Amino acid sequence: MRRRRHTALAALLWTAGLVTAVAPARAELPAPAPCAAPADRQPIIEPGREREIRALFAPHQAGAPIGDTAGASVFRAIATDHDVIDALLEDPAGAPLGALRIRARACAPDAPRATASFAVEVLGAPTPAAEALAAAVTANDPGAFYKTFAAAPPSPAAAAAAQARQDAAPEPPPPSTAASSPSPSSSPSPSSPSSSTPPPSAATSASPAPPASAPPAPSPPSSPPPSPCASSPTPPSSARPTPSPTSTPSPAPSAGTAPS
């Protein structure tokens, strides 16, 4: 678990380019050469080790002159960047005098001057102050100073080449419409019913089914069959013929009247 935390912290430090101390004179120093260690095992200086770094230069202290003589150079500040430690020097008037640079031996294996953990390089003209600091580091370095390693980020040239390859790569074709949309025969859409299911009628979908119709009214009874004695049915009263006046019988004569 601790190793994973150190690895994550190392990647963060590579991304941020952490500098634990910054001085204006450091801007005038040359940039460090790329580290020669394997790309997946680059040594770095993690935060929280400021006391160990200052102990490398003891008895000299940052911000104080080196030596008791008048006009002695000033050990101005310590700046760190990834695996590099720069001890910045100034003259009594504040003008930069270069620096003593130490870094991991794995990053500069061909350095002509080295200690147990560091490759040592004097930046600028050699001065007694730079030699005093180099001697202090040689005496105070216990070895195995670097404890955290991380994969190095790609160089600017490699990053630019990778970006150019990405830009030149053809864009993938858009997905086919036929492949993305389901076929009506294979999977019907929710809005259209399947062909095997009959569509609901308008009356069913619009309103509930009407109640059953009333039973038919009973038919009137049929007329009774004619009597076998009658020769023909008697016509109704409305159909009987009106008797003629000639056929109307005269009234019978009364008893006291003689016929004429």
One Martini backbone bead per residue (centre of mass of N, CA, C, O) as a GRO file, in nm:
protein
  260
    1MET     BB    1   0.059   0.062  -0.022
    2ARG     BB    2   0.302   0.255   0.006
    3ARG     BB    3   0.408   0.214  -0.283
    4ARG     BB    4   0.157   0.325  -0.427
    5ARG     BB    5   0.173   0.608  -0.307
    6HIS     BB    6   0.453   0.674  -0.422
    7THR     BB    7   0.376   0.642  -0.719
    8ALA     BB    8   0.156   0.860  -0.728
    9LEU     BB    9   0.341   1.089  -0.631
   10ALA     BB   10   0.545   1.073  -0.858
   11ALA     BB   11   0.352   1.143  -1.089
   12LEU     BB   12   0.278   1.422  -0.976
   13LEU     BB   13   0.564   1.543  -0.983
   14TRP     BB   14   0.612   1.518  -1.285
   15THR     BB   15   0.371   1.697  -1.370
   16ALA     BB   16   0.448   1.959  -1.187
   17GLY     BB   17   0.746   2.022  -1.133
   18LEU     BB   18   0.880   2.030  -0.858
   19VAL     BB   19   0.969   2.315  -0.641
   20THR     BB   20   1.093   2.384  -0.321
   21ALA     BB   21   1.295   2.610  -0.432
   22VAL     BB   22   1.318   2.962  -0.519
   23ALA     BB   23   1.532   3.154  -0.735
   24PRO     BB   24   1.631   3.393  -0.951
   25ALA     BB   25   1.912   3.256  -1.032
   26ARG     BB   26   1.798   2.989  -1.165
   27ALA     BB   27   1.718   3.105  -1.449
   28GLU     BB   28   2.040   3.113  -1.539
   29LEU     BB   29   2.043   2.819  -1.557
   30PRO     BB   30   2.085   2.529  -1.684
   31ALA     BB   31   1.933   2.272  -1.798
   32PRO     BB   32   1.883   1.966  -1.744
   33ALA     BB   33   1.956   1.675  -1.838
   34PRO     BB   34   1.847   1.398  -1.929
   35CYS     BB   35   1.772   1.115  -1.789
   36ALA     BB   36   1.949   0.792  -1.800
   37ALA     BB   37   1.743   0.642  -1.685
   38PRO     BB   38   1.500   0.455  -1.688
   39ALA     BB   39   1.182   0.544  -1.780
   40ASP     BB   40   1.046   0.352  -1.536
   41ARG     BB   41   1.313   0.469  -1.338
   42GLN     BB   42   1.286   0.766  -1.199
   43PRO     BB   43   1.433   0.975  -0.998
   44ILE     BB   44   1.304   1.137  -0.699
   45ILE     BB   45   1.195   1.415  -0.493
   46GLU     BB   46   1.019   1.421  -0.226
   47PRO     BB   47   0.835   1.551  -0.006
   48GLY     BB   48   0.979   1.627   0.322
   49ARG     BB   49   1.325   1.660   0.263
   50GLU     BB   50   1.462   1.927   0.360
   51ARG     BB   51   1.647   1.840   0.593
   52GLU     BB   52   1.827   1.645   0.430
   53ILE     BB   53   1.927   1.855   0.229
   54ARG     BB   54   2.061   2.050   0.429
   55ALA     BB   55   2.260   1.830   0.549
   56LEU     BB   56   2.450   1.808   0.298
   57PHE     BB   57   2.578   2.124   0.362
   58ALA     BB   58   2.707   2.082   0.609
   59PRO     BB   59   2.765   2.380   0.781
   60HIS     BB   60   2.608   2.506   0.563
   61GLN     BB   61   2.384   2.786   0.504
   62ALA     BB   62   2.116   2.914   0.385
   63GLY     BB   63   2.186   3.273   0.365
   64ALA     BB   64   2.496   3.238   0.406
   65PRO     BB   65   2.809   3.266   0.431
   66ILE     BB   66   3.120   3.137   0.303
   67GLY     BB   67   3.276   3.221   0.547
   68ASP     BB   68   3.469   3.491   0.729
   69THR     BB   69   3.538   3.656   0.502
   70ALA     BB   70   3.560   3.915   0.320
   71GLY     BB   71   3.367   3.867   0.040
   72ALA     BB   72   3.199   3.630   0.063
   73SER     BB   73   3.011   3.400  -0.039
   74VAL     BB   74   2.668   3.316  -0.099
   75PHE     BB   75   2.431   3.094   0.029
   76ARG     BB   76   2.124   3.138  -0.088
   77ALA     BB   77   1.997   2.852  -0.214
   78ILE     BB   78   1.754   2.583  -0.263
   79ALA     BB   79   1.692   2.373  -0.550
   80THR     BB   80   1.432   2.158  -0.678
   81ASP     BB   81   1.413   1.899  -0.956
   82HIS     BB   82   1.330   1.607  -0.907
   83ASP     BB   83   1.673   1.504  -0.898
   84VAL     BB   84   1.756   1.800  -0.852
   85ILE     BB   85   2.027   1.998  -0.690
   86ASP     BB   86   2.058   2.348  -0.612
   87ALA     BB   87   2.332   2.557  -0.517
   88LEU     BB   88   2.317   2.892  -0.465
   89LEU     BB   89   2.521   3.169  -0.574
   90GLU     BB   90   2.667   3.475  -0.434
   91ASP     BB   91   2.757   3.778  -0.400
   92PRO     BB   92   2.751   4.041  -0.183
   93ALA     BB   93   2.565   4.206  -0.406
   94GLY     BB   94   2.376   3.960  -0.557
   95ALA     BB   95   2.531   3.819  -0.770
   96PRO     BB   96   2.562   3.568  -0.965
   97LEU     BB   97   2.783   3.247  -0.927
   98GLY     BB   98   2.613   3.009  -0.953
   99ALA     BB   99   2.650   2.646  -0.894
  100LEU     BB  100   2.565   2.346  -0.724
  101ARG     BB  101   2.519   2.031  -0.882
  102ILE     BB  102   2.297   1.766  -0.790
  103ARG     BB  103   2.245   1.414  -0.879
  104ALA     BB  104   2.167   1.129  -0.988
  105ARG     BB  105   2.374   0.882  -1.096
  106ALA     BB  106   2.171   0.746  -1.301
  107CYS     BB  107   2.151   1.023  -1.478
  108ALA     BB  108   2.497   1.054  -1.452
  109PRO     BB  109   2.727   0.816  -1.509
  110ASP     BB  110   2.965   1.020  -1.656
  111ALA     BB  111   3.054   1.171  -1.426
  112PRO     BB  112   3.357   1.295  -1.293
  113ARG     BB  113   3.177   1.354  -1.033
  114ALA     BB  114   3.117   1.174  -0.717
  115THR     BB  115   2.908   1.009  -0.502
  116ALA     BB  116   2.710   0.780  -0.361
  117SER     BB  117   2.439   0.946  -0.498
  118PHE     BB  118   2.603   1.168  -0.672
  119ALA     BB  119   2.631   1.401  -0.921
  120VAL     BB  120   2.887   1.647  -0.978
  121GLU     BB  121   2.837   2.009  -1.053
  122VAL     BB  122   2.976   2.304  -1.180
  123LEU     BB  123   2.825   2.619  -1.220
  124GLY     BB  124   3.044   2.791  -1.363
  125ALA     BB  125   3.276   2.929  -1.199
  126PRO     BB  126   3.515   2.839  -1.006
  127THR     BB  127   3.485   2.831  -0.646
  128PRO     BB  128   3.533   2.812  -0.315
  129ALA     BB  129   3.231   2.775  -0.250
  130ALA     BB  130   3.177   2.530  -0.436
  131GLU     BB  131   3.393   2.346  -0.305
  132ALA     BB  132   3.272   2.345  -0.021
  133LEU     BB  133   3.004   2.213  -0.098
  134ALA     BB  134   3.119   1.952  -0.225
  135ALA     BB  135   3.257   1.850   0.032
  136ALA     BB  136   3.004   1.829   0.206
  137VAL     BB  137   2.853   1.618   0.037
  138THR     BB  138   3.067   1.394   0.050
  139ALA     BB  139   3.052   1.371   0.370
  140ASN     BB  140   2.711   1.350   0.399
  141ASP     BB  141   2.672   1.106   0.216
  142PRO     BB  142   2.514   0.785   0.278
  143GLY     BB  143   2.338   0.691   0.065
  144ALA     BB  144   2.050   0.619  -0.074
  145PHE     BB  145   1.871   0.884  -0.126
  146TYR     BB  146   1.690   0.747  -0.330
  147LYS     BB  147   1.330   0.623  -0.296
  148THR     BB  148   1.190   0.736  -0.563
  149PHE     BB  149   1.004   0.614  -0.851
  150ALA     BB  150   0.936   0.696  -1.205
  151ALA     BB  151   0.778   0.766  -1.484
  152ALA     BB  152   0.848   0.930  -1.756
  153PRO     BB  153   0.769   1.166  -1.947
  154PRO     BB  154   0.734   1.271  -2.244
  155SER     BB  155   0.876   1.427  -2.471
  156PRO     BB  156   0.810   1.688  -2.671
  157ALA     BB  157   0.869   1.532  -2.935
  158ALA     BB  158   0.697   1.280  -2.872
  159ALA     BB  159   0.430   1.430  -2.826
  160ALA     BB  160   0.415   1.560  -3.109
  161ALA     BB  161   0.419   1.294  -3.270
  162ALA     BB  162   0.163   1.173  -3.145
  163GLN     BB  163  -0.026   1.403  -3.233
  164ALA     BB  164   0.024   1.376  -3.538
  165ARG     BB  165  -0.083   1.086  -3.563
  166GLN     BB  166  -0.367   1.148  -3.460
  167ASP     BB  167  -0.440   1.363  -3.680
  168ALA     BB  168  -0.380   1.161  -3.934
  169ALA     BB  169  -0.595   0.988  -3.858
  170PRO     BB  170  -0.863   0.840  -3.953
  171GLU     BB  171  -1.186   0.857  -3.938
  172PRO     BB  172  -1.440   0.693  -3.840
  173PRO     BB  173  -1.710   0.568  -3.946
  174PRO     BB  174  -2.022   0.587  -3.935
  175PRO     BB  175  -2.281   0.440  -3.835
  176SER     BB  176  -2.511   0.238  -3.944
  177THR     BB  177  -2.849   0.257  -3.985
  178ALA     BB  178  -2.924  -0.043  -4.021
  179ALA     BB  179  -2.764  -0.137  -3.764
  180SER     BB  180  -2.904   0.060  -3.550
  181SER     BB  181  -3.180  -0.011  -3.672
  182PRO     BB  182  -3.449  -0.185  -3.647
  183SER     BB  183  -3.635  -0.416  -3.787
  184PRO     BB  184  -3.969  -0.458  -3.840
  185SER     BB  185  -3.964  -0.778  -3.851
  186SER     BB  186  -3.785  -0.832  -3.590
  187SER     BB  187  -3.865  -0.542  -3.431
  188PRO     BB  188  -4.112  -0.392  -3.319
  189SER     BB  189  -4.250  -0.115  -3.256
  190PRO     BB  190  -4.430   0.021  -3.001
  191SER     BB  191  -4.642   0.183  -3.195
  192SER     BB  192  -4.662  -0.091  -3.359
  193PRO     BB  193  -4.827  -0.354  -3.422
  194SER     BB  194  -4.841  -0.664  -3.478
  195SER     BB  195  -4.932  -0.877  -3.736
  196SER     BB  196  -5.060  -1.103  -3.534
  197THR     BB  197  -5.220  -0.858  -3.421
  198PRO     BB  198  -5.511  -0.728  -3.411
  199PRO     BB  199  -5.661  -0.447  -3.450
  200PRO     BB  200  -5.833  -0.236  -3.291
  201SER     BB  201  -6.126  -0.108  -3.278
  202ALA     BB  202  -6.282   0.188  -3.261
  203ALA     BB  203  -6.485   0.111  -3.038
  204THR     BB  204  -6.279  -0.016  -2.844
  205SER     BB  205  -6.074   0.230  -2.824
  206ALA     BB  206  -6.288   0.462  -2.757
  207SER     BB  207  -6.516   0.263  -2.632
  208PRO     BB  208  -6.717   0.078  -2.484
  209ALA     BB  209  -6.922  -0.166  -2.511
  210PRO     BB  210  -7.232  -0.208  -2.582
  211PRO     BB  211  -7.512  -0.308  -2.489
  212ALA     BB  212  -7.734  -0.529  -2.516
  213SER     BB  213  -7.998  -0.585  -2.690
  214ALA     BB  214  -8.319  -0.592  -2.688
  215PRO     BB  215  -8.563  -0.786  -2.696
  216PRO     BB  216  -8.793  -0.882  -2.899
  217ALA     BB  217  -9.102  -0.832  -2.977
  218PRO     BB  218  -9.385  -0.979  -2.967
  219SER     BB  219  -9.580  -1.138  -3.168
  220PRO     BB  220  -9.875  -1.151  -3.288
  221PRO     BB  221 -10.132  -1.335  -3.295
  222SER     BB  222 -10.268  -1.553  -3.477
  223SER     BB  223 -10.525  -1.635  -3.655
  224PRO     BB  224 -10.767  -1.831  -3.656
  225PRO     BB  225 -10.881  -2.085  -3.791
  226PRO     BB  226 -11.110  -2.189  -3.987
  227SER     BB  227 -11.399  -2.310  -4.004
  228PRO     BB  228 -11.534  -2.594  -4.149
  229CYS     BB  229 -11.827  -2.472  -4.199
  230ALA     BB  230 -11.722  -2.245  -4.342
  231SER     BB  231 -11.681  -2.114  -4.654
  232SER     BB  232 -11.619  -1.821  -4.547
  233PRO     BB  233 -11.502  -1.560  -4.433
  234THR     BB  234 -11.589  -1.307  -4.233
  235PRO     BB  235 -11.612  -1.002  -4.276
  236PRO     BB  236 -11.559  -0.726  -4.174
  237SER     BB  237 -11.747  -0.453  -4.095
  238SER     BB  238 -11.597  -0.260  -4.291
  239ALA     BB  239 -11.654  -0.478  -4.545
  240ARG     BB  240 -11.942  -0.453  -4.556
  241PRO     BB  241 -12.217  -0.409  -4.734
  242THR     BB  242 -12.445  -0.180  -4.824
  243PRO     BB  243 -12.766  -0.174  -4.826
  244SER     BB  244 -13.011  -0.151  -5.023
  245PRO     BB  245 -13.320   0.014  -5.045
  246THR     BB  246 -13.475  -0.220  -5.184
  247SER     BB  247 -13.397  -0.436  -4.954
  248THR     BB  248 -13.572  -0.300  -4.758
  249PRO     BB  249 -13.803  -0.378  -4.545
  250SER     BB  250 -14.110  -0.350  -4.475
  251PRO     BB  251 -14.345  -0.288  -4.276
  252ALA     BB  252 -14.563  -0.432  -4.096
  253PRO     BB  253 -14.880  -0.468  -4.067
  254SER     BB  254 -15.121  -0.400  -3.904
  255ALA     BB  255 -15.408  -0.532  -3.780
  256GLY     BB  256 -15.624  -0.287  -3.871
  257THR     BB  257 -15.495  -0.311  -4.156
  258ALA     BB  258 -15.555  -0.334  -4.479
  259PRO     BB  259 -15.477  -0.441  -4.752
  260SER     BB  260 -15.427  -0.306  -5.081
   0.00000   0.00000   0.00000
